[in-house]
Structure formats: structure tokens, C-alpha cells
Amino acid sequence: MPRKTDGIPFELHPRPTNGEDGKPLLYARLVSGRKLSVEFFDDLCFQHRQMGKGEMTRLFNTFLEVGGIYLAEGYRIETPIGSFAPRVKLLGDHTDPDMVTSKDVIFSGIDFIPSKRLVEEVRSRHHGCRKGNSHVGNAQMHDSQAMEKALRKSMTKWGYTTINTFKSASGLKYTTAKNYLNALCEGEEPLLERFREGRQWHYYFTKGK
């Protein structure tokens, strides 16, 4: 079967819960690293949409300056691509509205809701999804032979490994690599021991392993 070459590329990652086979259930998310800059669209619109050079950049910069003024005043700004609104957060736990003051509420970011037109524009050009060339998230950690090989490889140079070194050797995400190494330090007969040097943990095989 020919490999799909168009559509939205995705990669698979494990969920915290396991399926009937004991392995983590999976979820899909966009392949990371696929980004386009405003400069890209600036050049594209200059070459193919009869817009002036730098016009797209000036448009966004102007929106940032002017829109920021009204967002800071609590307005929702509606545009052809969607609406923008400031997000607020109540600090602490409160039950009495009369006890809440302006000091208890802070600005916590910007909410964006895509417009119906933007969603329809994407959907009309959508050609399905395609699987990216990557590990299934951190699923490689369930291949014991691959993990042991990565662990030994990461210790080759110094006789011990660190979270970042093992992360590079195994392809795991940082938190998963950290949890994996820490788990090997637990139990009645742990495979690894660890010691801390400055801010960094060093992991090495226990004697006889």
C-alpha cells in the first residue's frame, strides 16, 4: 500500500491508562516542529496575493499594538480569523462575593476562539491525516531490550548516566526518562543507584548488575 504523503501529520503518544493488553492507550497529536513565520506569509502574499512587501508584518504589528490596548481594558476583539479576549483568574478559594476585591483577580493570558470561516477554510482544504515517521511517543519504553541497550549506551562514556544523557539515548521525553530511571532505583533489588551532584542526578548500576 503506497504511503500517504498529504494531510495533517500526526504522531502517537501514550495516555496514562492502559488497554486490555497492558500497554498504554494512545492518543494522536500534531508532529512537532512544523512552524511557519509571519515572514513566510509576508513573502507569499507579496509574490502571489498582490500585497506590498512587509504589509503582512505591519498588519500584525499594528494589531498587536492597538489590539493590546483594548484587550487590556477587557474587550473581546472579533476578527475574520476568530475572537481574542483576556482571561482572568481568581486567586485563592472564595465563597463570599463581597469579600473578593480587585487584588484577588489577575490577568492570566489570552483566549482565542477560531471563527467559523477559518474552520471551514481549513476543512475545505483538509486531505485527511498521515502518520509521521517517529516513535510512538514514549511507547519505546515498553521494549525492555531497547531500553536496556539505551541505558548501557548512555553509561558508556562515564560509567553513569544523567536524565538528559539517557533521554538522548532512548528518545524518551524528559519527564518520562526521569521517571524511568527513578523507578529502576526502587524495589528490594534495584537495578540502579543514584547520587546528586549539584543540581544533577547521576545514575549508575548497583554492584553486581
N, CA, C and O of each residue as an XYZ file, in Angstrom:
836
protein
N       0.850     -1.192      0.000
C       0.000      0.000      0.000
C       0.888      1.247      0.000
O       1.756      1.368      0.864
N       0.696      2.187     -0.953
C       1.533      3.391     -1.004
C       1.348      4.245      0.247
O       0.252      4.336      0.801
N       2.435      4.864      0.675
C       2.403      5.682      1.886
C       1.743      7.020      1.600
O       2.037      7.652      0.585
N       0.863      7.453      2.475
C       0.168      8.722      2.320
C       1.158      9.870      2.483
O       1.950      9.884      3.425
N       1.111     10.828      1.565
C       2.080     11.919      1.581
C       1.436     13.282      1.809
O       2.145     14.285      1.894
N       0.102     13.341      1.910
C      -0.545     14.619      2.178
C      -1.363     14.518      3.463
O      -1.385     13.471      4.110
N      -2.025     15.598      3.824
C      -2.817     15.596      5.045
C      -2.040     16.109      6.248
O      -0.865     16.461      6.135
N      -2.693     16.150      7.385
C      -2.090     16.656      8.616
C      -1.228     15.569      9.253
O      -1.748     14.514      9.615
N       0.083     15.801      9.398
C       0.947     14.769     10.002
C       0.710     14.679     11.502
O       0.580     15.696     12.183
N       0.656     13.464     12.005
C       0.444     13.271     13.434
C       1.442     12.268     13.977
O       2.034     11.489     13.231
N       1.618     12.299     15.291
C       2.425     11.309     15.982
C       1.624     10.782     17.159
O       0.718     11.451     17.658
N       1.960      9.593     17.591
C       1.215      8.938     18.665
C       1.962      9.012     19.987
O       3.189      8.923     20.031
N       1.204      9.175     21.058
C       1.780      9.242     22.399
C       0.916      8.436     23.351
O      -0.291      8.313     23.143
N       1.527      7.881     24.403
C       0.766      7.059     25.348
C      -0.038      7.893     26.336
O       0.413      8.949     26.779
N      -1.213      7.422     26.674
C      -2.021      8.008     27.723
C      -1.625      7.372     29.061
O      -0.941      6.349     29.069
N      -2.036      7.952     30.176
C      -1.671      7.375     31.478
C      -2.322      6.026     31.771
O      -1.846      5.275     32.621
N      -3.416      5.720     31.063
C      -4.144      4.479     31.320
C      -3.756      3.404     30.314
O      -3.363      3.706     29.187
N      -3.870      2.137     30.736
C      -3.508      1.004     29.892
C      -4.732      0.351     29.277
O      -5.842      0.441     29.801
N      -4.496     -0.316     28.140
C      -5.545     -1.065     27.474
C      -5.602     -2.490     28.001
O      -4.925     -2.836     28.969
N      -6.413     -3.304     27.355
C      -6.580     -4.687     27.799
C      -5.297     -5.496     27.675
O      -5.118     -6.478     28.395
N      -4.400     -5.099     26.773
C      -3.146     -5.836     26.605
C      -2.059     -5.381     27.577
O      -0.923     -5.852     27.513
N      -2.418     -4.450     28.487
C      -1.461     -3.980     29.477
C      -0.579     -2.839     29.010
O       0.190     -2.284     29.795
N      -0.682     -2.489     27.751
C       0.113     -1.388     27.204
C      -0.689     -0.088     27.258
O      -1.919     -0.120     27.284
N       0.008      1.067     27.274
C      -0.701      2.340     27.367
C      -1.618      2.569     26.162
O      -1.249      2.288     25.021
N      -2.814      3.081     26.438
C      -3.681      3.538     25.360
C      -3.026      4.754     24.713
O      -2.287      5.488     25.369
N      -3.292      4.964     23.441
C      -2.606      6.007     22.683
C      -3.525      7.190     22.372
O      -4.750      7.062     22.352
N      -2.907      8.325     22.133
C      -3.627      9.473     21.589
C      -2.757     10.104     20.502
O      -1.539      9.929     20.488
N      -3.391     10.831     19.604
C      -2.670     11.448     18.486
C      -2.538     12.952     18.712
O      -3.436     13.600     19.250
N      -1.391     13.490     18.285
C      -1.212     14.939     18.314
C      -0.346     15.340     17.124
O       0.292     14.496     16.495
N      -0.333     16.638     16.825
C       0.428     17.131     15.684
C       1.910     16.806     15.827
O       2.455     16.835     16.931
N       2.556     16.498     14.710
C       4.004     16.343     14.702
C       4.625     17.686     15.082
O       4.266     18.718     14.517
N       5.543     17.674     16.024
C       6.156     18.919     16.493
C       7.162     19.451     15.483
O       7.689     18.710     14.653
N       7.413     20.738     15.572
C       8.451     21.354     14.751
C       7.989     21.933     13.426
O       8.786     22.547     12.717
N       6.717     21.752     13.072
C       6.220     22.291     11.801
C       5.671     23.700     12.056
O       4.542     23.858     12.520
N       6.475     24.712     11.750
C       6.098     26.099     12.020
C       6.338     26.967     10.787
O       7.266     26.733     10.012
N       5.484     27.966     10.626
C       5.645     28.960      9.573
C       5.641     30.339     10.216
O       4.828     30.606     11.101
N       6.528     31.205      9.787
C       6.650     32.533     10.384
C       5.814     33.551      9.625
O       5.337     33.282      8.522
N       5.643     34.720     10.226
C       4.955     35.820      9.553
C       5.742     36.232      8.312
O       5.161     36.617      7.297
N       7.065     36.146      8.402
C       7.896     36.499      7.243
C       7.587     35.588      6.056
O       7.590     36.034      4.909
N       7.319     34.310      6.333
C       6.948     33.379      5.264
C       5.687     33.859      4.557
O       5.646     33.905      3.327
N       4.647     34.219      5.331
C       3.401     34.679      4.735
C       3.558     36.048      4.084
O       2.877     36.368      3.110
N       4.469     36.854      4.639
C       4.763     38.150      4.035
C       5.273     37.958      2.607
O       4.790     38.602      1.675
N       6.249     37.071      2.446
C       6.800     36.794      1.120
C       5.761     36.141      0.219
O       5.671     36.464     -0.966
N       4.973     35.218      0.781
C       3.956     34.517     -0.007
C       2.915     35.485     -0.546
O       2.551     35.425     -1.720
N       2.433     36.382      0.321
C       1.399     37.342     -0.095
C       1.956     38.388     -1.059
O       1.237     38.883     -1.927
N       3.225     38.717     -0.907
C       3.866     39.660     -1.831
C       3.977     39.054     -3.231
O       3.776     39.741     -4.233
N       4.302     37.760     -3.286
C       4.502     37.104     -4.573
C       3.208     36.645     -5.238
O       3.118     36.630     -6.466
N       2.201     36.271     -4.438
C       1.022     35.636     -5.019
C      -0.307     36.300     -4.691
O      -1.338     35.874     -5.212
N      -0.324     37.338     -3.838
C      -1.590     37.964     -3.463
C      -1.578     39.472     -3.659
O      -2.428     40.172     -3.108
N      -0.643     39.975     -4.425
C      -0.564     41.392     -4.772
C      -0.543     42.312     -3.545
O      -1.075     43.421     -3.594
N       0.056     41.865     -2.472
C       0.215     42.704     -1.291
C       1.608     43.320     -1.299
O       2.548     42.750     -1.853
N       1.728     44.486     -0.680
C       3.011     45.154     -0.630
C       4.001     44.399      0.239
O       3.615     43.674      1.156
N       5.297     44.577     -0.063
C       6.337     43.928      0.713
C       6.284     44.414      2.168
O       6.337     45.617      2.422
N       6.182     43.497      3.103
C       6.138     43.864      4.513
C       4.753     44.225      5.022
O       4.586     44.530      6.202
N       3.757     44.193      4.141
C       2.408     44.602      4.548
C       1.819     43.657      5.596
O       1.172     44.103      6.544
N       2.041     42.361      5.428
C       1.515     41.393      6.386
C       2.154     41.585      7.762
O       1.469     41.513      8.782
N       3.461     41.829      7.789
C       4.156     42.062      9.053
C       3.634     43.317      9.732
O       3.402     43.321     10.941
N       3.446     44.396      8.954
C       2.940     45.647      9.526
C       1.530     45.458     10.069
O       1.174     46.028     11.100
N       0.729     44.654      9.371
C      -0.638     44.392      9.815
C      -0.644     43.741     11.194
O      -1.375     44.172     12.086
N       0.170     42.706     11.367
C       0.217     42.011     12.653
C       0.787     42.914     13.746
O       0.283     42.918     14.869
N       1.819     43.669     13.432
C       2.405     44.561     14.432
C       1.416     45.630     14.875
O       1.356     45.980     16.054
N       0.640     46.149     13.924
C      -0.370     47.152     14.258
C      -1.466     46.551     15.127
O      -1.928     47.171     16.085
N      -1.877     45.323     14.773
C      -2.908     44.661     15.582
C      -2.406     44.435     17.006
O      -3.159     44.613     17.964
N      -1.143     44.045     17.149
C      -0.570     43.835     18.479
C      -0.615     45.114     19.307
O      -0.990     45.089     20.480
N      -0.233     46.228     18.696
C      -0.165     47.497     19.417
C      -1.551     48.022     19.771
O      -1.809     48.389     20.917
N      -2.447     48.058     18.775
C      -3.781     48.620     19.006
C      -4.670     47.632     19.754
O      -5.380     48.007     20.687
N      -4.624     46.351     19.332
C      -5.448     45.352     19.996
C      -5.083     45.186     21.451
O      -5.951     44.973     22.298
N      -3.788     45.285     21.746
C      -3.346     45.142     23.130
C      -3.964     46.179     24.050
O      -4.221     45.905     25.223
N      -4.205     47.377     23.514
C      -4.808     48.441     24.323
C      -6.202     48.042     24.777
O      -6.552     48.202     25.947
N      -7.003     47.517     23.838
C      -8.395     47.205     24.155
C      -8.537     45.868     24.898
O      -9.446     45.700     25.711
N      -7.648     44.933     24.618
C      -7.654     43.696     25.398
C      -7.351     44.001     26.865
O      -7.929     43.397     27.768
N      -6.441     44.942     27.087
C      -6.086     45.322     28.449
C      -7.245     45.985     29.181
O      -7.237     46.065     30.409
N      -8.252     46.466     28.431
C      -9.433     47.070     29.028
C     -10.591     46.081     29.146
O     -11.690     46.447     29.563
N     -10.333     44.813     28.771
C     -11.358     43.793     28.955
C     -12.281     43.574     27.775
O     -13.315     42.923     27.920
N     -11.934     44.103     26.605
C     -12.769     43.900     25.423
C     -12.437     42.575     24.738
O     -11.297     42.113     24.779
N     -13.439     41.976     24.114
C     -13.230     40.863     23.197
C     -13.123     41.452     21.800
O     -13.966     42.252     21.395
N     -12.092     41.061     21.062
C     -11.874     41.574     19.704
C     -12.239     40.483     18.712
O     -11.656     39.399     18.733
N     -13.196     40.766     17.849
C     -13.642     39.800     16.851
C     -13.006     40.129     15.506
O     -13.065     41.270     15.049
N     -12.399     39.127     14.873
C     -11.719     39.291     13.592
C     -12.179     38.191     12.641
O     -12.848     37.253     13.072
N     -11.834     38.286     11.356
C     -12.205     37.215     10.410
C     -11.617     35.856     10.772
O     -12.173     34.827     10.389
N     -10.495     35.834     11.508
C      -9.903     34.531     11.857
C     -10.404     34.010     13.203
O     -10.214     32.836     13.520
N     -11.037     34.865     13.989
C     -11.535     34.431     15.288
C     -11.558     35.572     16.275
O     -11.260     36.713     15.921
N     -11.911     35.273     17.508
C     -12.017     36.314     18.526
C     -10.960     36.123     19.604
O     -10.586     35.003     19.954
N     -10.492     37.257     20.117
C      -9.481     37.281     21.175
C     -10.081     37.960     22.400
O     -10.796     38.955     22.276
N      -9.792     37.425     23.578
C     -10.300     38.031     24.802
C      -9.330     37.756     25.943
O      -8.707     36.696     25.991
N      -9.202     38.716     26.864
C      -8.327     38.480     28.018
C      -8.943     37.443     28.948
O     -10.162     37.380     29.107
N      -8.084     36.632     29.561
C      -8.521     35.631     30.524
C      -8.144     36.100     31.922
O      -7.034     36.584     32.145
N      -9.078     35.951     32.868
C      -8.791     36.356     34.236
C      -8.872     35.142     35.158
O      -9.515     34.143     34.837
N      -8.213     35.247     36.304
C      -8.155     34.136     37.256
C      -8.352     34.664     38.670
O      -7.746     35.657     39.071
N      -9.211     33.980     39.418
C      -9.436     34.329     40.809
C      -8.423     33.595     41.686
O      -8.333     32.368     41.644
N      -7.665     34.347     42.476
C      -6.654     33.758     43.341
C      -7.280     33.256     44.643
O      -8.119     33.927     45.244
N      -6.858     32.071     45.063
C      -7.341     31.540     46.335
C      -8.736     30.958     46.235
O      -9.333     30.927     45.159
N      -9.249     30.500     47.357
C     -10.592     29.910     47.452
C     -11.526     30.900     48.125
O     -11.262     31.364     49.234
N     -12.617     31.218     47.449
C     -13.568     32.194     47.974
C     -14.986     31.658     47.838
O     -15.304     30.959     46.875
N     -15.825     31.985     48.794
C     -17.252     31.632     48.734
C     -18.137     32.852     48.863
O     -19.305     32.814     48.474
N     -17.598     33.940     49.405
C     -18.373     35.162     49.618
C     -17.970     36.212     48.583
O     -16.856     36.733     48.640
N     -18.864     36.534     47.633
C     -18.534     37.531     46.603
C     -18.146     38.889     47.185
O     -17.327     39.599     46.602
N     -18.725     39.256     48.326
C     -18.441     40.561     48.912
C     -17.008     40.662     49.438
O     -16.490     41.760     49.639
N     -16.373     39.508     49.657
C     -15.014     39.513     50.183
C     -13.962     39.546     49.083
O     -12.777     39.711     49.371
N     -14.374     39.394     47.831
C     -13.442     39.410     46.709
C     -13.189     40.842     46.276
O     -14.129     41.597     46.029
N     -11.912     41.217     46.185
C     -11.540     42.553     45.729
C     -10.784     42.455     44.410
O     -10.492     41.357     43.938
N     -10.472     43.588     43.825
C      -9.744     43.609     42.551
C      -8.361     42.993     42.678
O      -7.803     42.516     41.691
N      -7.800     42.998     43.888
C      -6.480     42.407     44.100
C      -6.512     40.884     44.060
O      -5.469     40.243     43.932
N      -7.707     40.304     44.168
C      -7.834     38.846     44.163
C      -7.951     38.266     42.757
O      -7.946     37.047     42.589
N      -8.057     39.123     41.751
C      -8.224     38.666     40.369
C      -7.067     39.187     39.530
O      -6.711     40.363     39.606
N      -6.477     38.290     38.720
C      -5.329     38.671     37.899
C      -5.559     38.306     36.436
O      -6.366     37.432     36.117
N      -4.843     38.984     35.567
C      -4.813     38.647     34.140
C      -3.984     37.380     33.984
O      -2.878     37.296     34.517
N      -4.513     36.380     33.248
C      -3.792     35.101     33.160
C      -3.585     34.614     31.726
O      -3.266     33.443     31.517
N      -3.761     35.488     30.736
C      -3.494     35.065     29.368
C      -4.555     35.545     28.393
O      -5.404     36.370     28.730
N      -4.491     35.015     27.182
C      -5.415     35.394     26.110
C      -6.133     34.151     25.609
O      -5.505     33.134     25.316
N      -7.446     34.241     25.514
C      -8.237     33.160     24.921
C      -8.481     33.466     23.449
O      -8.756     34.607     23.077
N      -8.378     32.430     22.613
C      -8.656     32.584     21.182
C      -9.682     31.550     20.769
O      -9.523     30.361     21.044
N     -10.738     32.006     20.104
C     -11.758     31.111     19.568
C     -11.764     31.280     18.055
O     -12.101     32.359     17.567
N     -11.399     30.237     17.290
C     -11.354     30.377     15.828
C     -12.739     30.672     15.258
O     -13.753     30.188     15.763
N     -12.760     31.463     14.211
C     -14.035     31.802     13.579
C     -14.557     30.629     12.755
O     -13.799     29.739     12.368
N     -15.848     30.642     12.496
C     -16.463     29.609     11.678
C     -15.843     29.596     10.282
O     -15.652     28.535      9.688
N     -15.533     30.775      9.770
C     -14.935     30.868      8.435
C     -13.570     30.207      8.399
O     -13.257     29.487      7.451
N     -12.745     30.442      9.427
C     -11.414     29.834      9.458
C     -11.521     28.320      9.505
O     -10.802     27.628      8.785
N     -12.404     27.798     10.341
C     -12.586     26.356     10.451
C     -13.040     25.776      9.106
O     -12.571     24.717      8.689
N     -13.944     26.470      8.442
C     -14.448     25.982      7.145
C     -13.369     26.039      6.082
O     -13.293     25.153      5.231
N     -12.520     27.083      6.117
C     -11.426     27.192      5.147
C     -10.470     26.005      5.300
O     -10.039     25.422      4.305
N     -10.140     25.649      6.543
C      -9.242     24.520      6.795
C      -9.915     23.218      6.379
O      -9.300     22.375      5.725
N     -11.170     23.058      6.758
C     -11.878     21.812      6.456
C     -12.014     21.613      4.947
O     -11.931     20.481      4.470
N     -12.219     22.678      4.198
C     -12.400     22.551      2.750
C     -11.118     22.131      2.039
O     -11.158     21.601      0.929
N      -9.969     22.373      2.694
C      -8.672     22.021      2.101
C      -8.047     20.803      2.770
O      -6.940     20.390      2.425
N      -8.771     20.233      3.731
C      -8.247     19.118      4.507
C      -8.239     17.828      3.690
O      -9.236     17.489      3.053
N      -7.119     17.110      3.709
C      -6.973     15.859      2.957
C      -6.662     14.689      3.887
O      -5.856     13.819      3.556
N      -7.305     14.677      5.048
C      -7.068     13.586      5.980
C      -5.809     13.801      6.802
O      -5.261     14.903      6.839
N      -5.359     12.751      7.456
C      -4.180     12.808      8.313
C      -3.192     11.726      7.899
O      -3.579     10.712      7.318
N      -1.932     11.943      8.195
C      -0.914     10.941      7.870
C       0.018     10.747      9.061
O       0.314     11.679      9.809
N       0.457      9.531      9.205
C       1.291      9.163     10.331
C       2.727      9.606     10.103
O       3.316      9.305      9.064
N       3.290     10.317     11.065
C       4.655     10.786     10.948
C       5.661      9.673     11.206
O       5.327      8.638     11.781
N       6.883      9.899     10.776
C       7.956      8.919     10.998
C       8.599      9.169     12.355
O       9.614      9.860     12.447
N       8.018      8.617     13.393
C       8.542      8.831     14.732
C       8.178      7.658     15.625
O       7.353      6.815     15.273
N       8.816      7.625     16.794
C       8.432      6.644     17.796
C       6.994      6.899     18.204
O       6.482      8.001     18.007
N       6.356      5.928     18.752
C       5.011      6.118     19.299
C       5.172      6.780     20.660
O       5.104      6.129     21.702
N       5.389      8.102     20.621
C       5.589      8.834     21.861
C       6.678      8.198     22.696
O       7.815      8.069     22.244
N       6.342      7.801     23.903
C       7.277      7.131     24.796
C       7.057      5.631     24.823
O       7.517      4.947     25.737
N       6.347      5.114     23.813
C       5.994      3.694     23.834
C       7.223      2.798     23.743
O       7.146      1.621     24.092
N       8.360      3.330     23.279
C       9.561      2.512     23.190
C      10.037      2.050     24.562
O      10.824      1.109     24.671
N       9.553      2.721     25.615
C       9.973      2.328     26.958
C       9.424      0.953     27.343
O       9.872      0.358     28.323
N       8.457      0.449     26.575
C       7.891     -0.866     26.866
C       8.651     -1.982     26.140
O       8.323     -3.162     26.269
N       9.670     -1.583     25.375
C      10.569     -2.557     24.756
C      11.773     -2.694     25.683
O      12.705     -1.893     25.610
N      11.762     -3.700     26.550
C      12.787     -3.826     27.587
C      14.186     -3.938     27.001
O      15.136     -3.388     27.558
N      14.324     -4.647     25.882
C      15.651     -4.809     25.282
C      16.168     -3.468     24.750
O      17.346     -3.146     24.906
N      15.282     -2.693     24.122
C      15.680     -1.390     23.592
C      16.064     -0.441     24.724
O      17.018      0.327     24.599
N      15.318     -0.497     25.831
C      15.610      0.379     26.962
C      16.930      0.000     27.635
O      17.700      0.874     28.032
N      17.188     -1.295     27.762
C      18.451     -1.730     28.366
C      19.626     -1.307     27.482
O      20.660     -0.862     27.980
N      19.455     -1.450     26.181
C      20.508     -1.051     25.242
C      20.771      0.449     25.343
O      21.922      0.887     25.353
N      19.690      1.234     25.419
C      19.834      2.685     25.533
C      20.487      3.064     26.855
O      21.302      3.985     26.907
N      20.130      2.356     27.922
C      20.689      2.645     29.237
C      22.192      2.383     29.268
O      22.964      3.204     29.763
N      22.599      1.234     28.734
C      24.026      0.905     28.718
C      24.803      1.856     27.805
O      25.934      2.241     28.101
N      24.178      2.219     26.706
C      24.822      3.156     25.784
C      25.059      4.506     26.460
O      26.100      5.136     26.270
N      24.074      4.937     27.251
C      24.188      6.248     27.894
C      25.243      6.259     29.000
O      25.675      7.327     29.435
N      25.660      5.071     29.457
C      26.668      4.988     30.513
C      28.068      4.702     29.982
O      29.024      4.638     30.755
N      28.194      4.534     28.690
C      29.466      4.112     28.099
C      30.618      5.057     28.429
O      31.715      4.608     28.763
N      30.376      6.345     28.337
C      31.473      7.315     28.456
C      31.957      7.482     29.888
O      33.165      7.477     30.127
N      31.034      7.633     30.861
C      31.428      7.978     32.221
C      31.174      6.874     33.245
O      31.625      6.969     34.386
N      30.463      5.845     32.847
C      30.129      4.801     33.817
C      28.866      5.103     34.590
O      28.444      4.312     35.434
N      28.269      6.225     34.313
C      26.980      6.598     34.892
C      26.219      7.385     33.830
O      26.783      7.749     32.798
N      24.938      7.647     34.084
C      24.150      8.420     33.145
C      23.410      9.521     33.884
O      23.300      9.496     35.110
N      22.913     10.471     33.142
C      22.058     11.530     33.685
C      20.731     11.479     32.948
O      20.586     10.748     31.968
N      19.779     12.242     33.412
C      18.461     12.235     32.770
C      18.579     12.686     31.320
O      17.997     12.064     30.431
N      19.317     13.750     31.073
C      19.441     14.262     29.704
C      20.206     13.296     28.802
O      19.863     13.133     27.631
N      21.241     12.657     29.347
C      22.007     11.705     28.542
C      21.146     10.506     28.165
O      21.147     10.064     27.016
N      20.412      9.987     29.144
C      19.531      8.849     28.868
C      18.383      9.257     27.961
O      17.956      8.475     27.112
N      17.884     10.458     28.128
C      16.824     10.980     27.254
C      17.264     10.970     25.792
O      16.498     10.580     24.911
N      18.488     11.396     25.538
C      19.004     11.415     24.167
C      19.199     10.005     23.622
O      18.924      9.748     22.450
N      19.671      9.095     24.462
C      19.944      7.731     24.013
C      18.662      6.936     23.773
O      18.614      6.077     22.893
N      17.634      7.225     24.552
C      16.401      6.428     24.481
C      15.313      7.033     23.624
O      14.419      6.325     23.161
N      15.379      8.361     23.403
C      14.316      9.023     22.652
C      13.095      9.339     23.494
O      12.072      9.769     22.963
N      13.188      9.131     24.811
C      12.065      9.434     25.693
C      11.977     10.930     25.958
O      12.958     11.656     25.799
N      10.800     11.383     26.362
C      10.648     12.749     26.822
C      11.359     12.881     28.172
O      11.604     11.882     28.848
N      11.687     14.114     28.560
C      12.494     14.336     29.765
C      11.827     13.743     31.009
O      12.457     12.993     31.755
N      10.558     14.077     31.230
C       9.880     13.602     32.443
C       9.783     12.087     32.460
O       9.957     11.463     33.507
N       9.505     11.488     31.299
C       9.401     10.031     31.230
C      10.754      9.385     31.493
O      10.834      8.376     32.194
N      11.830      9.963     30.930
C      13.175      9.437     31.180
C      13.519      9.520     32.661
O      14.101      8.590     33.220
N      13.165     10.620     33.292
C      13.424     10.798     34.721
C      12.671      9.755     35.544
O      13.243      9.111     36.424
N      11.384      9.599     35.247
C      10.577      8.627     35.995
C      11.070      7.203     35.772
O      11.050      6.382     36.689
N      11.513      6.913     34.551
C      12.008      5.574     34.226
C      13.265      5.260     35.035
O      13.377      4.180     35.616
N      14.200      6.191     35.073
C      15.435      5.986     35.827
C      15.159      5.866     37.326
O      15.731      5.013     38.004
N      14.280      6.727     37.832
C      13.963      6.679     39.257
C      13.298      5.359     39.638
O      13.523      4.833     40.728
N      12.478      4.831     38.730
C      11.801      3.566     39.004
C      12.805      2.425     39.114
O      12.593      1.478     39.870
N      13.906      2.516     38.355
C      14.932      1.474     38.407
C      15.761      1.548     39.689
O      16.546      0.646     39.982
N      15.581      2.625     40.445
C      16.291      2.760     41.723
C      15.452      2.246     42.893
O      15.901      2.265     44.039
N      14.247      1.791     42.604
C      13.335      1.366     43.669
C      13.255     -0.156     43.746
O      13.787     -0.864     42.891
N      12.588     -0.639     44.772
C      12.403     -2.080     44.945
C      13.454     -2.699     45.855
O      14.397     -2.035     46.284
N      13.270     -3.989     46.140
C      14.187     -4.694     47.033
C      15.557     -4.910     46.392
O      16.577     -4.900     47.083
N      15.581     -5.106     45.080
C      16.848     -5.302     44.367
C      16.899     -4.327     43.181
O      16.735     -4.737     42.032
N      17.125     -3.049     43.460
C      17.121     -2.044     42.387
C      18.251     -2.258     41.388
O      19.354     -2.667     41.750
N      17.956     -1.976     40.143
C      18.975     -2.094     39.098
C      19.964     -0.941     39.168
O      21.144     -1.110     38.859
N      19.482      0.239     39.576
C      20.319      1.435     39.596
C      20.400      2.045     40.995
O      19.523      1.847     41.835
N      21.468      2.781     41.210
C      21.594      3.660     42.360
C      21.824      5.063     41.820
O      22.194      5.230     40.658
N      21.613      6.047     42.639
C      21.782      7.431     42.180
C      22.392      8.293     43.280
O      22.237      8.017     44.469
N      23.083      9.336     42.856
C      23.565     10.342     43.802
C      23.473     11.690     43.120
O      23.497     11.789     41.893
N      23.370     12.707     43.918
C      23.174     14.048     43.385
C      24.464     14.842     43.444
O      25.150     14.857     44.466
N      24.787     15.495     42.352
C      25.960     16.364     42.294
C      25.496     17.718     41.785
O      25.184     17.875     40.605
N      25.452     18.690     42.682
C      24.878     19.978     42.323
C      23.381     19.828     42.085
O      22.647     19.370     42.961
N      22.935     20.217     40.894
C      21.520     20.097     40.543
C      21.227     18.847     39.725
O      20.087     18.621     39.319
N      22.231     18.050     39.488
C      22.091     16.925     38.567
C      22.197     15.586     39.282
O      23.066     15.383     40.129
N      21.296     14.680     38.925
C      21.342     13.319     39.451
C      22.205     12.449     38.546
O      22.110     12.531     37.321
N      23.050     11.614     39.153
C      23.861     10.635     38.426
C      23.323      9.250     38.744
O      23.110      8.912     39.908
N      23.106      8.454     37.714
C      22.578      7.099     37.882
C      23.634      6.093     37.426
O      24.253      6.267     36.376
N      23.835      5.040     38.222
C      24.799      4.002     37.850
C      24.267      2.649     38.314
O      23.427      2.566     39.210
N      24.776      1.594     37.683
C      24.331      0.248     38.034
C      24.755     -0.094     39.463
O      25.861      0.236     39.890
N      23.862     -0.758     40.192
C      24.230     -1.238     41.516
C      25.275     -2.348     41.372
O      25.371     -2.994     40.329
N      26.035     -2.550     42.410
C      27.120     -3.537     42.363
C      26.571     -4.919     42.002
O      25.598     -5.389     42.591
N      27.205     -5.545     41.038
C      26.798     -6.867     40.600
C      25.807     -6.876     39.450
O      25.456     -7.932     38.924
N      25.349     -5.662     39.058
C      24.395     -5.576     37.950
C      25.093     -5.300     36.626
O      24.436     -5.197     35.590
